[in-house]
Amino acid sequence: MTPPAAAETPVVSRLSTLDRYLPVWIGAAMVAGLLLGRAVSGLDDALSRVEVGSVSLPIAIGLLVMMYPVLAKVRYDELGHVTADRRLLVSSIVLNWVLGPALMFALAWLLLPDLPEYRTGLIIVGLARCIAMVLIWNDLACGDREAAAILVALNAVFQIVAFAALGWFYLEVLPGWLGLDTSALDVSVWEIARSVLIFLGLPLLGGYLTRRLGERARGREWYETRFLPRIGPTALYGLLFTIVILFALQGDTITSEPLDVARIAVPLLVYFALMWTGSFLLGVRLRLPYERATTLAFTAAGNNFELAIAVAIGVFGVTSGQALAGVVGPLIEVPALVGLVYVALWARRRYYPTTAPAAEEIR
């Protein structure tokens, strides 16, 4: 049980130095990536030469390093309690696969009516639901790790089954019904499944085996008090490394077209704000505890930028406007969701004072 003194201490003040100044580190990683991409001639070509699932190998490594520690923290024997919460599961499916794509479609057409390539790219981003980086934001905001694992797995399944069909609906069918311009999205189910298996399947398997073998060998207390604190920071190191490489790959494109980036950023900012806030309030309305309301909000607001970028590049080309829109996605999503982590922690302190975690539960 959390001691009263710990419960009264502001949550942010109990974060580690790495976590507390995360926006600073992320900003520095973005700037470092942009400068690196512009300073080293041919770096983007070199980094893109080797790919894993249509994603640059260095980015793939960063994502796997980032996700593994978070999934190693999940108590897999408690997943049954999450699957029993139908409110959470049904809400997540509706938010992710009905409201999320529809909202991005509406914002793309309302705010980018004269830029069809960027508009299409944003719609693709809206279809690619979270399976990776959202685990970091949820963990930092003290969300429910087990619930996050379940919801991310649900998104992975729906992504394989529904991504291509929804792309066809939102890019061809619905615009046709509304008398708008249409475009095609030619992407195979196997391409999507391969991306999901690499970026979710591998770290999920690693995290599961680590916990099972670690607890069997040394017990849960040792695993959670000794082992997890040692590997925990690795997730954020992987995040920062991924950001540096991502922005190094696209730095020239981003800095050479600042006005286009600004136009793409506006609907993305509106999207993240509306999806996160609406989902969190829905969780409160459903009387979900803070941890699950927060998890619902982050899994609904986050997007699978790896898949969106891979699809945009594979279908429309690396220099296309669709690809640029996909690249701008994490440029806006990362600082936006970091900011929402602090909003979530503030909401917890303000509206859930009795659920403030102990310091050792933060990381």
C-alpha positions as CSV (number, residue, x, y, z in Angstrom):
1,M,0.0,0.0,0.0
2,T,1.2,3.5,-0.8
3,P,2.2,5.5,2.3
4,P,0.2,8.7,2.8
5,A,3.3,10.8,2.4
6,A,4.1,9.2,-1.0
7,A,0.5,9.7,-2.1
8,E,0.7,13.4,-1.4
9,T,3.9,13.9,-3.3
10,P,3.4,15.1,-6.8
11,V,3.7,12.2,-9.2
12,V,6.1,14.0,-11.6
13,S,8.5,14.8,-8.8
14,R,8.9,11.0,-8.2
15,L,9.9,10.3,-11.8
16,S,13.5,9.5,-12.5
17,T,15.6,12.2,-14.1
18,L,15.4,10.5,-17.5
19,D,11.5,10.4,-17.3
20,R,11.1,13.9,-15.7
21,Y,13.0,15.7,-18.5
22,L,11.7,13.4,-21.3
23,P,10.4,16.3,-23.4
24,V,13.8,17.9,-23.3
25,W,15.5,14.6,-24.4
26,I,12.9,14.1,-27.1
27,G,13.4,17.6,-28.4
28,A,17.1,17.2,-28.4
29,A,16.8,13.9,-30.2
30,M,14.6,15.5,-32.9
31,V,17.1,18.3,-33.4
32,A,20.0,15.9,-33.4
33,G,18.3,13.8,-36.0
34,L,17.5,16.8,-38.3
35,L,21.1,18.1,-38.0
36,L,22.6,14.7,-38.6
37,G,20.5,14.2,-41.7
38,R,21.5,17.5,-43.2
39,A,25.1,17.4,-42.1
40,V,26.0,13.9,-43.4
41,S,25.6,13.6,-47.1
42,G,24.0,10.3,-48.2
43,L,23.1,9.3,-44.7
44,D,19.4,8.8,-45.5
45,D,20.3,6.5,-48.4
46,A,22.7,4.5,-46.3
47,L,20.2,4.1,-43.4
48,S,17.4,3.1,-45.8
49,R,19.5,0.5,-47.7
50,V,18.7,-2.3,-45.3
51,E,15.1,-2.7,-44.3
52,V,13.0,-5.0,-42.1
53,G,9.4,-5.2,-43.1
54,S,9.7,-2.1,-45.3
55,V,11.2,-0.2,-42.3
56,S,14.8,0.9,-42.1
57,L,16.9,-1.6,-40.0
58,P,18.1,1.0,-37.5
59,I,14.6,2.1,-36.8
60,A,13.5,-1.5,-36.5
61,I,16.2,-2.1,-34.0
62,G,15.2,1.0,-32.0
63,L,11.6,0.0,-31.9
64,L,12.3,-3.5,-30.7
65,V,14.7,-2.2,-28.0
66,M,12.0,0.3,-27.0
67,M,9.2,-2.2,-26.7
68,Y,10.9,-5.2,-25.1
69,P,11.3,-3.8,-21.5
70,V,7.7,-2.5,-21.4
71,L,6.4,-5.9,-22.4
72,A,8.7,-7.6,-20.0
73,K,6.9,-5.7,-17.2
74,V,3.5,-7.1,-18.1
75,R,2.1,-9.6,-15.6
76,Y,0.8,-12.1,-18.1
77,D,-1.0,-14.1,-15.5
78,E,-3.3,-11.2,-14.8
79,L,-4.5,-10.7,-18.4
80,G,-7.7,-12.5,-17.7
81,H,-8.9,-9.7,-15.4
82,V,-8.5,-7.3,-18.4
83,T,-10.3,-9.5,-20.9
84,A,-13.2,-9.7,-18.5
85,D,-13.8,-5.9,-18.7
86,R,-16.1,-5.7,-21.7
87,R,-16.5,-2.0,-21.2
88,L,-12.8,-1.5,-21.9
89,L,-12.5,-3.9,-24.8
90,V,-15.7,-2.7,-26.7
91,S,-14.8,1.0,-26.1
92,S,-11.3,0.4,-27.5
93,I,-12.5,-1.4,-30.6
94,V,-15.1,1.4,-31.4
95,L,-12.6,4.2,-30.7
96,N,-9.8,2.7,-32.7
97,W,-11.6,1.2,-35.7
98,V,-14.7,3.3,-36.1
99,L,-14.2,6.8,-34.6
100,G,-10.4,7.2,-35.1
101,P,-10.3,6.6,-38.9
102,A,-13.6,8.6,-39.4
103,L,-12.2,11.5,-37.4
104,M,-8.9,11.6,-39.4
105,F,-10.8,11.3,-42.6
106,A,-13.0,14.3,-41.7
107,L,-10.1,16.4,-40.5
108,A,-8.0,15.6,-43.6
109,W,-10.8,16.7,-45.9
110,L,-11.8,19.8,-43.9
111,L,-8.2,21.1,-43.3
112,L,-6.4,19.9,-46.4
113,P,-9.0,20.1,-49.2
114,D,-6.5,21.4,-51.7
115,L,-3.6,19.0,-50.9
116,P,-4.7,15.5,-52.0
117,E,-1.4,13.8,-51.5
118,Y,-1.1,15.0,-47.9
119,R,-4.7,14.3,-47.3
120,T,-4.3,10.7,-48.4
121,G,-1.2,10.3,-46.3
122,L,-3.1,11.5,-43.2
123,I,-6.0,9.1,-43.8
124,I,-3.4,6.3,-44.0
125,V,-2.0,7.4,-40.6
126,G,-5.5,7.4,-39.2
127,L,-6.0,3.8,-40.3
128,A,-2.7,2.5,-38.8
129,R,-3.7,2.0,-35.1
130,C,-1.2,1.8,-32.3
131,I,0.9,-1.3,-31.6
132,A,4.3,0.0,-30.5
133,M,5.2,3.4,-29.1
134,V,1.9,3.8,-27.2
135,L,3.2,1.3,-24.7
136,I,5.9,3.9,-23.7
137,W,3.4,6.7,-23.2
138,N,1.0,4.5,-21.3
139,D,3.8,3.3,-19.0
140,L,5.0,6.8,-18.3
141,A,1.5,7.9,-17.4
142,C,1.1,5.0,-15.0
143,G,-1.5,3.3,-17.1
144,D,-2.5,-0.4,-16.8
145,R,0.3,-2.4,-18.5
146,E,-1.8,-5.5,-18.8
147,A,-4.7,-3.6,-20.3
148,A,-2.3,-1.9,-22.8
149,A,-0.9,-5.3,-23.8
150,I,-4.4,-6.7,-24.5
151,L,-5.6,-3.6,-26.4
152,V,-2.4,-3.4,-28.5
153,A,-2.8,-7.1,-29.3
154,L,-6.4,-6.4,-30.4
155,N,-5.3,-3.6,-32.6
156,A,-2.7,-5.9,-34.2
157,V,-5.4,-8.5,-35.1
158,F,-7.8,-5.9,-36.4
159,Q,-4.9,-4.2,-38.3
160,I,-4.2,-7.4,-40.2
161,V,-7.8,-8.1,-40.9
162,A,-9.2,-4.5,-41.5
163,F,-6.5,-2.2,-42.6
164,A,-6.7,-2.9,-46.4
165,A,-10.5,-2.9,-46.3
166,L,-10.7,0.4,-44.4
167,G,-8.2,1.9,-46.8
168,W,-10.4,0.9,-49.7
169,F,-13.5,2.3,-47.9
170,Y,-12.0,5.7,-46.9
171,L,-10.0,6.3,-50.0
172,E,-12.3,5.0,-52.7
173,V,-15.9,4.2,-51.5
174,L,-16.7,7.0,-49.1
175,P,-15.2,9.8,-51.1
176,G,-17.2,8.5,-54.1
177,W,-20.4,8.5,-52.1
178,L,-19.7,12.1,-51.1
179,G,-18.7,13.2,-54.6
180,L,-15.1,13.8,-53.6
181,D,-11.9,12.8,-55.3
182,T,-10.8,9.2,-54.8
183,S,-7.5,7.4,-54.7
184,A,-6.4,3.7,-54.4
185,L,-4.5,1.9,-51.7
186,D,-2.8,-1.3,-53.0
187,V,-1.4,-3.1,-50.0
188,S,-1.5,-6.8,-49.2
189,V,-2.6,-8.4,-46.0
190,W,0.8,-10.2,-45.8
191,E,2.7,-6.9,-45.8
192,I,0.6,-5.7,-42.8
193,A,0.9,-9.0,-41.0
194,R,4.6,-9.0,-41.4
195,S,4.9,-5.5,-39.9
196,V,2.8,-6.6,-36.9
197,L,4.7,-9.8,-36.4
198,I,8.0,-8.0,-36.4
199,F,7.2,-5.0,-34.3
200,L,4.8,-6.5,-31.9
201,G,5.3,-10.3,-32.1
202,L,9.0,-10.4,-31.4
203,P,9.1,-8.1,-28.4
204,L,5.9,-9.6,-27.0
205,L,7.5,-13.1,-27.2
206,G,10.7,-11.8,-25.7
207,G,8.9,-10.0,-22.8
208,Y,6.7,-13.1,-22.1
209,L,9.6,-15.5,-22.0
210,T,11.7,-13.2,-19.9
211,R,9.1,-12.9,-17.2
212,R,8.2,-16.6,-17.2
213,L,11.8,-17.7,-17.1
214,G,12.9,-15.0,-14.7
215,E,10.1,-15.6,-12.2
216,R,10.7,-19.4,-12.4
217,A,14.4,-19.0,-11.7
218,R,14.4,-16.3,-9.0
219,G,10.8,-15.5,-8.1
220,R,8.5,-12.5,-8.7
221,E,9.9,-10.2,-6.0
222,W,13.5,-10.5,-7.5
223,Y,12.2,-10.1,-11.0
224,E,10.2,-6.9,-10.3
225,T,12.5,-5.3,-7.7
226,R,15.9,-6.2,-9.1
227,F,15.7,-7.2,-12.8
228,L,13.0,-4.8,-14.2
229,P,14.6,-1.6,-12.8
230,R,17.8,-2.6,-14.6
231,I,16.2,-3.0,-18.0
232,G,13.5,-0.3,-17.6
233,P,15.6,2.7,-18.9
234,T,16.4,0.8,-22.0
235,A,12.9,1.5,-23.4
236,L,13.5,5.2,-23.3
237,Y,17.0,4.9,-24.8
238,G,15.4,2.9,-27.6
239,L,12.8,5.6,-28.0
240,L,15.4,8.4,-28.3
241,F,17.5,6.3,-30.7
242,T,14.5,5.7,-32.9
243,I,13.6,9.4,-33.0
244,V,17.2,10.4,-33.9
245,I,17.3,7.9,-36.8
246,L,13.8,8.7,-38.0
247,F,14.5,12.4,-38.2
248,A,17.9,11.8,-39.7
249,L,16.2,9.8,-42.5
250,Q,13.6,12.5,-43.2
251,G,15.4,15.7,-42.0
252,D,16.0,17.2,-45.4
253,T,12.4,16.7,-46.5
254,I,11.0,18.2,-43.3
255,T,13.3,21.2,-43.2
256,S,13.0,22.0,-46.9
257,E,9.2,22.1,-46.8
258,P,8.3,23.8,-43.5
259,L,5.0,25.3,-44.7
260,D,3.8,21.9,-45.9
261,V,4.8,20.4,-42.6
262,A,2.8,23.1,-40.8
263,R,-0.3,22.4,-42.9
264,I,0.0,18.7,-42.1
265,A,0.6,19.3,-38.4
266,V,-2.7,21.2,-37.8
267,P,-5.1,18.2,-38.4
268,L,-2.8,15.9,-36.5
269,L,-2.7,18.2,-33.5
270,V,-6.5,18.4,-33.5
271,Y,-6.8,14.7,-34.0
272,F,-4.5,13.8,-31.0
273,A,-6.3,16.3,-28.7
274,L,-9.8,15.1,-29.6
275,M,-9.0,11.4,-29.5
276,W,-7.2,11.4,-26.3
277,T,-9.5,13.8,-24.4
278,G,-12.7,12.2,-25.7
279,S,-11.4,8.7,-24.9
280,F,-10.2,9.6,-21.4
281,L,-13.6,11.2,-20.6
282,L,-15.4,8.2,-22.0
283,G,-13.3,6.0,-19.6
284,V,-14.3,8.3,-16.7
285,R,-17.9,8.1,-17.8
286,L,-17.8,4.3,-17.8
287,R,-16.3,4.5,-14.3
288,L,-13.1,2.9,-15.3
289,P,-10.2,3.3,-12.8
290,Y,-7.6,5.9,-13.7
291,E,-5.1,3.2,-15.0
292,R,-7.6,1.8,-17.5
293,A,-9.1,5.2,-18.5
294,T,-5.6,6.3,-19.3
295,T,-4.7,3.2,-21.2
296,L,-7.9,3.6,-23.2
297,A,-7.0,7.2,-24.1
298,F,-3.4,6.5,-25.2
299,T,-4.3,3.4,-27.2
300,A,-7.0,5.3,-29.0
301,A,-4.9,8.4,-29.7
302,G,-1.7,6.7,-30.8
303,N,-0.9,5.5,-34.3
304,N,1.3,2.9,-35.9
305,F,3.6,5.3,-37.7
306,E,5.9,2.5,-38.8
307,L,3.1,0.9,-40.8
308,A,1.8,4.2,-42.1
309,I,5.2,5.3,-43.4
310,A,5.9,1.8,-44.9
311,V,2.6,1.7,-46.7
312,A,2.9,5.3,-48.0
313,I,6.4,4.7,-49.3
314,G,5.5,1.3,-50.8
315,V,2.4,2.4,-52.6
316,F,3.2,6.0,-53.5
317,G,7.0,6.3,-53.4
318,V,9.6,7.7,-51.0
319,T,9.4,11.2,-52.4
320,S,5.6,11.4,-52.4
321,G,3.4,13.7,-50.4
322,Q,1.7,10.7,-48.8
323,A,5.1,9.6,-47.5
324,L,5.8,13.1,-46.2
325,A,2.5,13.1,-44.3
326,G,3.4,9.8,-42.8
327,V,6.8,11.1,-41.7
328,V,5.3,14.2,-40.1
329,G,3.0,11.9,-38.1
330,P,5.6,11.0,-35.5
331,L,7.0,14.6,-35.7
332,I,3.7,15.8,-34.2
333,E,2.7,12.6,-32.3
334,V,5.8,12.3,-30.1
335,P,5.7,15.7,-28.5
336,A,1.8,15.8,-28.4
337,L,1.6,12.5,-26.6
338,V,4.5,13.3,-24.3
339,G,2.5,16.4,-23.3
340,L,-0.6,14.3,-22.8
341,V,1.4,12.1,-20.4
342,Y,1.8,15.1,-18.2
343,V,-1.9,16.0,-18.6
344,A,-2.8,12.4,-17.5
345,L,-0.5,12.7,-14.4
346,W,-2.1,16.0,-13.6
347,A,-5.6,14.5,-13.9
348,R,-4.6,11.7,-11.7
349,R,-3.3,14.0,-9.0
350,R,-6.4,16.2,-9.3
351,Y,-9.2,13.7,-9.7
352,Y,-7.8,10.4,-8.5
353,P,-5.8,11.4,-5.4
354,T,-6.2,8.1,-3.6
355,T,-4.6,6.1,-6.5
356,A,-1.3,8.0,-6.7
357,P,1.4,5.3,-7.1
358,A,4.4,4.7,-4.9
359,A,7.7,5.9,-6.3
360,E,9.0,2.5,-7.1
361,E,5.9,1.8,-9.3
362,I,6.7,4.7,-11.7
363,R,9.5,2.8,-13.4
